[in-house]
Amino acid sequence: MNALRNKVQLIGNLGNDPEVIMLDNGSKLAKFSVATNETYKNAKGEKITDTQWHNIVAWGKTADIVEQYLTKGNEIALEGKLTSRSYETQEGEKRYITEIRCNELLMLGGK
């Protein structure tokens, strides 16, 4: 069972320019979204494209690379792990968010 781990691999396109935040402790955080597309044919033979959006966070040196090289529309491959957290809104509502913490990044396509 040791081979089963929390590991996510995606290939997709950035949905927005990364948001880079420098925290008080000196850490750098980059946040961005990636769209992945899956195409299939339905029962009528029509081509259907299903787009899923994924929230990505990158820290440290990976965040430096994201800040320097990535912009909206870039195609990337990434590897990371699935993380979940919760927070409270100003109105006292509890919200949950699932993100992928990116630890490896590969820029695809040409520009």
Summary of the structure (lengths in Angstrom):
residues: 111
radius of gyration: 16.4
end to end distance: 41.8
largest distance: 56.0
contacts: 269
relative contact order: 0.24
helix: 9%
strand: 59%
